[in-house]
């Protein structure tokens, strides 16, 4: 998705819903952002995360980001 260069830190870039149908610890899912990107991942509800800007973006410095979210379960 496109993000305005003057978007303040904390601007929501993406919403994610993750789930594992296993029960107990095997059904617990954790997510993390891979690589060094100016974004952070915030858990909002039980199975929901959002990717938000962690700092002000500068299009002249970096015009595009490839953001990878890795999800893993407890099993």
C-alpha positions as CSV (number, residue, x, y, z in Angstrom):
1,X,0.0,0.0,0.0
2,X,1.1,3.6,-0.5
3,X,2.1,5.7,2.4
4,X,2.4,9.5,2.4
5,X,5.9,10.7,2.9
6,X,4.7,13.0,5.7
7,X,2.8,10.3,7.5
8,X,3.7,10.5,11.2
9,X,5.1,7.5,13.1
10,X,2.4,5.1,14.2
11,X,0.5,5.3,10.9
12,X,-1.2,2.0,10.1
13,X,0.2,0.4,6.9
14,X,-1.5,-3.1,7.1
15,X,-3.8,-5.1,9.3
16,X,-3.2,-8.9,9.7
17,X,-5.3,-11.7,11.1
18,X,-3.4,-14.9,12.0
19,X,-4.7,-18.1,13.5
20,X,-3.7,-21.7,14.1
21,X,-6.5,-24.3,14.6
22,X,-4.4,-26.3,17.0
23,X,-5.3,-26.1,20.7
24,X,-3.2,-25.1,23.7
25,X,0.4,-24.1,23.2
26,X,0.4,-25.6,19.7
27,X,-2.2,-23.0,18.6
28,X,-0.3,-20.0,19.9
29,X,1.0,-17.9,17.0
30,X,3.7,-15.2,17.2
31,X,4.6,-12.8,14.5
32,X,7.6,-10.7,13.8
33,X,8.9,-8.4,11.1
34,X,12.0,-9.6,9.3
35,X,14.9,-7.4,8.3
36,X,15.6,-3.8,9.1
37,X,12.6,-1.7,8.1
38,X,11.2,1.5,9.5
39,X,8.0,-0.3,10.7
40,X,6.9,-2.2,13.8
41,X,4.4,-4.9,14.4
42,X,1.8,-4.3,17.1
43,X,-0.5,-7.0,18.5
44,X,-3.9,-5.3,18.8
45,X,-6.3,-8.2,19.7
46,X,-6.0,-11.9,20.2
47,X,-5.2,-12.9,16.6
48,X,-4.8,-9.5,15.1
49,X,-1.7,-7.4,14.3
50,X,-1.0,-4.2,12.6
51,X,2.1,-2.9,10.8
52,X,2.7,0.7,11.6
53,X,5.4,3.2,10.7
54,X,8.1,3.4,13.4
55,X,9.7,6.6,12.1
56,X,9.2,9.3,9.5
57,X,9.8,8.0,5.9
58,X,11.9,9.8,3.3
59,X,11.0,8.9,-0.3
60,X,14.2,10.5,-1.6
61,X,16.2,8.1,0.6
62,X,14.2,4.9,0.1
63,X,11.3,4.9,-2.3
64,X,10.0,1.4,-1.7
65,X,10.1,-1.3,1.1
66,X,9.5,-5.0,1.0
67,X,8.0,-5.9,4.3
68,X,8.0,-9.6,5.4
69,X,6.0,-10.8,8.4
70,X,6.9,-14.3,9.7
71,X,4.3,-16.1,11.7
72,X,5.2,-19.2,13.7
73,X,3.1,-21.4,16.0
74,X,4.0,-23.1,19.3
75,X,3.9,-26.6,17.9
